Amino acid sequence: MKNIFSLVILILTSFHLNGQTAGFNYIPLEFENLDPMWIHDIYDSTIIGHVIDSNPLVKFDGYSHVVRSRNTNPRLLTTDDAVYLASSFQYDNDVGGAIVEKINLMTGEIEWKTVYDLRTQDVIEYAYNIRIENDRLILYCIYQNEDNNYIATMVGNGLGYLSRKEYDLETGLLLQQTIPDTVANDMILLRSPYYDTELHLLDDTTVQSIRLGRWYESGSFLVIDTMDTDGVRLTPTYNLDHELFLDWEDAVGVRANLFEKDPYTGDIYSIDYFNPKSQGPEAKLSQLLRYGRDNIREVVPFEYDDYENLKILELRQITDTHLIMVADNEDGVSSDFLFVDKETGSVDRKIYYSRRLADGFDLFLYEGEIITMNFSKTGDYYYLNIFKSEGSEMKIIKSFRLGFPDYILRGSSLHMLENGDFIIDFQYQGFSPSGLPSGFFSGIMRVTPAQLGLTTSSSYDKEIVDAPFQIFPNPSSDVITVKSDIRMDYDIIIYDMMGRVVSTFDADAYSTDINIRALLPGQYYLQMVTEKNSYGQTIIKK
């Protein structure tokens, strides 16, 4: 297992915006038909060459093993002008820490970055939750016990207690940290976030822990604990026991999303069902358990209609009226999205998806429709595909080809900003000649809704294709130059992010200067319209 993790968890060592030299096969992420506002790669070059004290044979190899943790809640924080990230280290013997960063929301540049791990402290701490409070960035972590070996850590079975780090929002200076009193009575022992565990901050002084437990021979259950911000128990442990039999021996390797906390009511929902693979379709039965309303356990009837084709059910998101569930089909390649009424358990909408929503990857709700990301390959090139639900099917609305062959890109999640733009959380990696992963790189990038195919930025009914234009400088405070390789007639239209026209220009030369001094600082969409085509690009007025 150790060798497998060595091959899979290889992470980038450089950041293409500042020109640092990266690991052996690192290539700055770029697309042939997408020009994001910015791309931020996550790296830590200081770890290159570091030797793990407990195993001198392990030496960090130049990829800076950083993983964007899917379990940090939320995955990132945004304010009006910044993005805050906490990205974990993950390696064979681990250095057990994280990179904490503040990124400029407009430019993608790093405003500050700090690192904590076993080189600067005595224990492994997993970043778990991030929040902003009183001009501080607060990280809630799991402070691991000393008796955890690296295998327990890597397979997600690390145990520890709640700890907290507080950073100055403007400088990144560590202002305060708490070290749990591990010998105190009533300290709640937590499992690492890789073990189907969530922390929820109920208020400024109270934290709730929800963990999925498994009796491999007879089913599963939820363990619900409440503690203060020092990790001291406030209420007795509550076990939400599942009544129906899910044989986890037959579902080996599946880490299902079997529970979700309702952000609207605070209720906890959990799926309880028979595994038809082990029990047979004649045993088809399922229900939803709800806990939280006056500490009462309720059963919500739920009947899935295609047990013969079902591999596993997952609960992925909760709206004000529905549970969004995923039913992975037995064929192993397709799934269905289900809109399940929270009160009655009725399936109000079913959407077929020819792909699977991979573990750790999110779906996103946009104007009542589901958006997901996936990848495909044509020849030697991989594509990032954006899917959106339409009626009873998921359809591709945009597809972006990577600018270099033999690298695979996975979009982990979408985050919508207040102005309608999106931040894409991504991972991409290369492959060795043997076909095994070699290098595993993480980052975020900012794109517009139009670039994702979610809105149209003009009334022109023309195909938007790769533009034979250069636009520079971008960002700019006064003049932007549009340069073409050939002389042609074209119109230039600038839209604000509400789709309103703010400037228009006529051009018929190789190079045209556009005065943008009168525009307010912010983001705009510049469109060039020829007789046959339309070309577009986001611009930024400083």
N, C-alpha and C positions, 0 to 999 in steps of 0.2 A: 504493500500500500504506500509505503514511503516513497518508492521510486515513481509510482504513478503520480503522486502529488508533485514531485519534483518536476515532472514533465509538463503537467497541466498548469500549475500555478507559477508561471514565469511572467514577470511584469515589467513594464517599460521603465527605462531609466532616464528618459529625457523629455523635454518639453519643446515642441517644434517652434514655438513662437520666440524662444530666446536662444535658439541655435546650439544648445548643448549637444555633445556627442552621446548617442544612445547605445543600447546593447546591440549585439551582433545583427539581429534582423529587424530592428525597429525602423519603421518608415512612418514619417508624419502622415496622419490621416488626411486624405483628400478624395474628392469625388470628381467624376467627369461631368456631372449635370446637377450639382448642388454647390452653392457658395454660401456656407453659413456666415452669420455675422462674425462669429469667432468660434474657435475650438480650443478647449483647455485640456491638455493631457496631464495626468496625475503621476508624479514620479518622486523618487528620493534618491538622488545620486550619491548621497553620503553613505548609503548602506553597501555600495559596491565594494567587494573585497572583505567585508566583515565576516568573521569566523564565529560560529556559535560556540560558546564556552563549553556547553555540555557535550558537544560533538565536533571536535576539531576538523573532522573530514568534511563538514558542511561549510561551504564558503559561498557567499552571495556572488552571483556570477555576472552581474552587469545588467540585469533586467529590473532591478528595484521592485521587489515583490509586493506590489500594492494592489489591493482588491477593493473595488467599490462595493461595500457590504450592502446586500439587498435587505438586511435586517435593521439597519439604522433607521430609526423612525423619528421624523421623516427622512427620506433618502438625502434630501438637501433642504436648506432654508433659504428663502429669498426675502430681501427687503426692497425698498425703492431703488437702491443703487448697488446692491451687492448680493452675491451668492455665497453661502457658508457650507462647507463640506467637511465630513469626517470620514476618511478612507482608511480601512484597516490593512495592516501587514498580514500576509499569510504565506507560510513557507513550511518546509519539513519540520524543523525544530523550533521555528518561529522566533521572532524577537518581540512579538506580543504587544504591538502598539498601533498607532495610527498617525496619519498626516491630517492636520487640521488647517483649513485654508479659508481665506476670504478672497473672493474673486470679484473684480469690477463687473457689474452687470452689463454695462454698455460696451466695454472693450474686451472682456475676457482676461485681462491682465491680473496677475497675482498682486494683491495689496499687502497681504502678509501670509506667512506659512510657518507653522511650528510642528515639531515632531516629538512624540514620546514613545519609548519602547524600552526593552531590556538594557539598552546601552546607557540609559539615563535614569532608570529606576529598577527596583528589585523584583517586580512582579509583572506578569502579563495582565493587561487590562483591555477588554474588548469595548470599543465604542458602541453604545446601544441606542441612546436617545440624544437628540440635540434640540435645544430651545434657546430663545433669547429672552432675557429677563433683566431689567434694571441695567441696561447698557452692557450686559455681559452675555457672552456665548457660553452656555452651560452644556457640558457633556455628562450624561449618566453612563457609567461603565460597569462592567463586571470585573471585580478585583479578584483574580483567580487564586485558588488555594495553591500552596507550594507543592502538594502531593500530586498535581496533575502532570502526567507525562505528555510528550508531544503527540502521541497517537490519540489520546483522549481529546487533546486540543483540536487536532486536525479533523477528527470525525464528528466534531460538534458536541462533545460530551464534557467539556470543561466546566468545572464547578467553581463558584466564587460568590462574593458578596457585593452589594451595591456600593459604588464609590462615585465621586463627583469631581469634575474639573471645571473651573470658571476662568474664562479668558476675557480680556478687554476687547471690546468690539472694534476699536479703532487701531490698536497696535498689535493684538494677538498675544500680549503679555499674560502669562499664567498668574492670575491674581490669588487664587485659592484652590486648594484641593483637599478632599477628605479621604482619610484612610480608615476603613471599617475596623471596628473592634471585634476581631474574629473570635474572641473568647467570651464575648458578652452573651447573655441569655437572650433567646428569642430573635436572634439574627436569622433572616430568611436566606437559605442557601439557594442560589440561582444557577441555572444552566446557561451556557453560552448561547448567543442568538442563533447559532447554526442548528440548534436542537428544538425547532418549532416552539420557541418561547418569545413572548412579547412583553415589553414594559409599557405601561400607559400612565401618564402623569395626570392624576385626577384633579389636583389643584397644586398650589405652591408647596404644600407640606405632605402630600399623600401620593404614593406610587402603587399601582396595581401590577402584579405579575400574573400572566396567564401562560400555562405550559401544557402541551399535549403529552400525556402519558400513554404508554402502551403495555397491555398485557398481550404478549405475542400469541398466546394460545387462546385468548378469549375476547379480545377487543381493546377499546381505548377509553380514555377519560380525560377531563380537563382538571388541572390543579390551579386554583385561584387563590392568590395571597394578596394581602394589603399591608403595606409597610410605610414608615415615614421615610424622609429623604436620606436618613442615615442607614436604612436597611433594617430597622427594628420592626418586628411584627406588631401590627395594630389590631388585627382580627384573626380568629382561628382560620386555618386552612379550610377551603371548601372544595370538595371533589364533585365535579359534575360528571357522573358516571353515564356512559353510553349503555343502552339496554340491548342493542342489536349487535350481532356478531360480525366483526370485521377481522378476518384471519390475516394478521400482518405477516405471517410466514409466507403466504402466497402473494403478498404485496411487497416483497422485499425490495429495497432500493427506492421505494416510492415515499417521498416526504410530502404528503398531501396537505393542502391548506384546508384543514378540517374545522377551523373556527375563525371568527372575525368579530371585532367589537364594533357596535353600532355607534358612529360618531354623533348621531342625532339624539339618541335616547340613553346611551351608556349600556344598553343591553349587550350580552354576549350570546352570539348564535353559534351553534355547532351542528355539524351534519352527523347523523346517526343512521347507519344503513348496513345491510348485509352485503358482503362481497360476493357477487354472483359467480365470480371465477372459482371460488372455493365451495360455495354452497349450491350452485346451480340456479338457473333462472326461475325455477319453481319457488325459490325462497325470496322472491323479490318483495322487498319491503324497505321503507325508509321513512325517516322523520327528521324534524329539526328540533333541537333543544334550545330553549331561550332561558337565560338566567340574568337577573339584575333588577327586575321590577319588584321593589320591596323585598329583595332577596328570595324571590319565589322562582322555583323551577317550573317551566311550562313546556308542554309538548305541542309543536305545530305540525299537523299532518302534512306529509309531502310524498307524492307518488310520482316517481320518474317513469316515463312510458316506454323506455327502450333498454331494459335490463340485459337482454340477451346480447346487446352490442356494447355494454358498459364495461369499462375497465376500472375507472375510479371517479368519484365525485369530489369536487373542490369548491370551496367558498372563497371568492376573490375580492368582493367589494360590496358595500352596502350603501344604498341611496336613501332618500327620505321615505320611499315607499317600497323598495324592492331589494332583495338579495340577488347579487349577480353571481351565478354559479357556473362552473365549467365541468362538463361531462366529457372526459377523455374516452374515446371509442376504442373498442377492442382491436381495431386494425392497427393501432399504434401510431397513426399519422394524422388523424382528424379528431375533431372535437365539436361540441355544441355549447354555445353560450345560452344560459337560461336566465330569464327575468322572473324571479319567484316572489310573489306577494308576501310581505313580511308577516301579515296577520293571518292569512288563510292558507299559505303554502301552495297556492295554485300557480302553475307555470303560465304566465301571461304572454311570454314571447320566447321563441326558440330560434336561434341563429346558427346555421351550419358554418363551420370553419374548416377548410381543407387542410389546415395545419394544426399543430398543438401549441398551446400556450406553455412555454417551457417553465420549469421550476425557477423561481426568482425573477421572472419577467412579468411585468404588470400589464393590465389592460387600462384603458383610459376612456372615460365617458365625456363625450363632446356633443352638446345639444341633444342629449338623449340617445346618441348612437355610440357604439363601441369602436374604439380605435386600438389596434395592436400593431406591433412591428415584428417582422420576421425576415429571413434571408433566403436567397435562392442563388443558384450558380448556373452560369451559361459559359461553356468553354472553361477558361482558366480564371474567369472573373466572377466575383461575388457581388450581389445586389442587396441593398437594404430596401425592403418593401414595406409600404405603409398600407394597412388594411383598414377599411371602415365598413360598418354594417349598413346594409341597405335591404330593407324588407327582412327576408329570412336567410340571407347569405352575407358573408364577408367578402368584400371586393377590394382589389388593389386600386388605390387612388394615386399613388406615386411610387416610383422605383428609382433608386439612386445607385449607380454603379461605382464601385471603388476605383480609384485611379491607378491601381497597380494590381497585378494578378496574384492569385494563390493566398490572399488574405481574406479571412471571414470576419464580417461585422455583425454584431448582435446589438440591437437597440433594447436596453433593459427597461426603460420607463420614460414616460413623457410627463413634463411638469409645465403647466400653463401659467404664464405671467399675467399681471393685471392688465397689460396693454394688449393681450391676446397672443403674443409671441410664445414660443415653446422652448424649453430646454430639454434636450435629449440626453439621457444617461446611457452611455454605450460601453461596449467591450469589443475589442478586435484582436485578432491573433494571426500569426503565420504558422506554417507547417514545415517540419523537417523533411528531408528526402524519404524517410520511412513512413511519412504520412501522419506522424504524431504531432500534436501541438508544440510549437516552439515560439515562445513569447506570448504574453497575454496582457494586452494593454487596455487601460481604462481611461475614461474621461467624460466630459460633458461638452455640448455645443448648443449654440442658440440659433434658432431658425424662425422664420415667419410662418403664419398659417398658410399663406399662398404657396410657400415652398413645399409644404406638406400636402398641398392639394385640397385644403379645407376651405379656402375662400378664393374668390377671384378679385384681383386688384384693379380691374378696369372693365369697361363695357365693351372692349374690343373682343370679338369672338374669333380669336386667332390662336393658333398653337404656339405655346411658349417652348422654345428649344434652346440648345446651347448657343450663346451669343458670340458672334465674331467681333466683339467689342472689348475694349479695356476701359475701366473706369478708375480714375485715380486723381488725387489721393482720396482715400476713404478709410477713416473719417476725415472730414474737412470742415473748416470754419468759414470759408469764403467762396472758393471756386473749385468745381469738380470738372475734370477733363474727360470727355468721351472720345475715345480714339478707335478708328476702324481700320482694318487692313485694306479695305477697298472703298472707293468713293460711291456713296449711294444717298438717295433721298430717304429721310426718315423723320418721324415726329418723336419728340421726347416729352414724356408726361411724368410729373412727379406727384405721388399720392402720399397723404398722411396715412397713419395706421388705422384710420377709420374708413379708408377707401375714398376720401375726398380729394379732388384735384386741387393742388396748391400752386403748380406752375406748369407752363407748357412752352415748348421751344420747337422751331423748325431747324433742320440741319441738312446740309447736302455736301459736306466736306469730309476729309479724312479725320479731322480733329475739331471738336467743338468744346468751347469753354462755357460752363454753366454757372452763373452767379447764384449762390444760395445764401448770401449774407442776410437776406430778409427772412429766411426761415428760422423758426424757433429751434433751439437745440433739441435733438431727439432723433428718432428713427423714421426713415421714409422709404418709399418703394419707387424706384426709377424704372420707367418702362420705355423701350425704344421700339417703335412700330414702323415696319417697312411695308411695302405693298403686299408681301406674302406672309410675313412672320411677325411675331412679337417676342421681344427679349426683355428680361427683367432682372433686376438686382437690387438688394437692399443697400441703402446708403445711410450714413450717420452724419448729422450736422452737429459739430462740437459746440 
